[in-house]
Amino acid sequence: MLNEQLKRQKVKSIMINNIEYFDVQDIKDNHPDLKVDVDKIMHINDTALIKADDVHVKTEFDKMIKQVFPKKY
């Protein structure tokens, strides 16, 4: 996904060494239509961050799998 698309959706971001990273928790809490590549998550100061290239829009398959295997609390 492009940085501009995530900014339009108002995902929290931060610049580190001229690279823009997005807040994984904000994506999970406020953008249920997006998914992140968990292998690409970086942790800086106890905050999970990810580059825009590693954020994707959920497919119909992703949505169906989530219904078949709901989250256990």
C-alpha positions as CSV (number, residue, x, y, z in Angstrom):
1,M,0.0,0.0,0.0
2,L,1.2,3.5,-0.7
3,N,2.1,6.0,2.1
4,E,-0.4,8.5,0.7
5,Q,-3.2,5.9,0.9
6,L,-2.5,5.3,4.6
7,K,-2.3,9.0,5.3
8,R,-5.7,9.5,3.6
9,Q,-7.1,6.9,6.0
10,K,-5.4,8.8,8.8
11,V,-3.2,6.0,10.1
12,K,-0.8,7.3,12.7
13,S,2.8,7.5,11.3
14,I,6.3,8.5,12.3
15,M,9.4,9.4,10.3
16,I,12.6,7.6,11.4
17,N,15.8,8.2,9.3
18,N,13.7,9.7,6.5
19,I,11.6,6.5,6.3
20,E,7.9,6.7,7.2
21,Y,6.5,4.0,9.5
22,F,2.9,3.4,10.5
23,D,1.5,2.4,13.9
24,V,0.5,-1.3,13.8
25,Q,-1.9,-0.9,16.8
26,D,-3.7,2.0,15.1
27,I,-4.2,-0.2,12.0
28,K,-5.5,-3.1,14.1
29,D,-7.8,-0.9,16.2
30,N,-9.2,1.6,13.6
31,H,-8.8,0.1,10.2
32,P,-10.3,-3.4,10.1
33,D,-10.1,-3.4,6.3
34,L,-6.3,-3.5,6.4
35,K,-3.9,-6.3,7.3
36,V,-0.1,-6.2,8.1
37,D,2.7,-8.6,7.3
38,V,3.6,-9.7,10.8
39,D,7.1,-10.8,9.7
40,K,7.9,-7.1,8.8
41,I,6.8,-5.5,12.1
42,M,9.6,-3.5,13.8
43,H,9.5,-2.6,17.5
44,I,10.8,0.8,18.5
45,N,10.3,2.1,22.1
46,D,7.6,-0.5,22.7
47,T,5.7,0.6,19.7
48,A,5.0,-1.8,16.8
49,L,5.7,-0.1,13.5
50,I,5.5,-1.1,9.8
51,K,6.3,0.3,6.4
52,A,3.5,1.1,4.0
53,D,4.7,-1.6,1.6
54,D,3.9,-4.2,4.2
55,V,0.3,-3.1,4.7
56,H,-2.5,-4.6,2.5
57,V,-6.2,-4.4,2.0
58,K,-8.0,-7.5,3.2
59,T,-9.3,-9.7,0.5
60,E,-12.6,-11.5,0.5
61,F,-10.7,-14.7,1.3
62,D,-9.1,-13.0,4.4
63,K,-12.6,-12.0,5.6
64,M,-14.0,-15.4,5.1
65,I,-11.1,-17.1,7.0
66,K,-11.7,-14.7,9.9
67,Q,-15.3,-15.8,10.1
68,V,-14.4,-19.5,10.0
69,F,-11.7,-19.0,12.6
70,P,-12.8,-16.2,14.9
71,K,-10.3,-14.7,17.4
72,K,-10.2,-16.5,20.8
73,Y,-10.1,-14.2,23.8
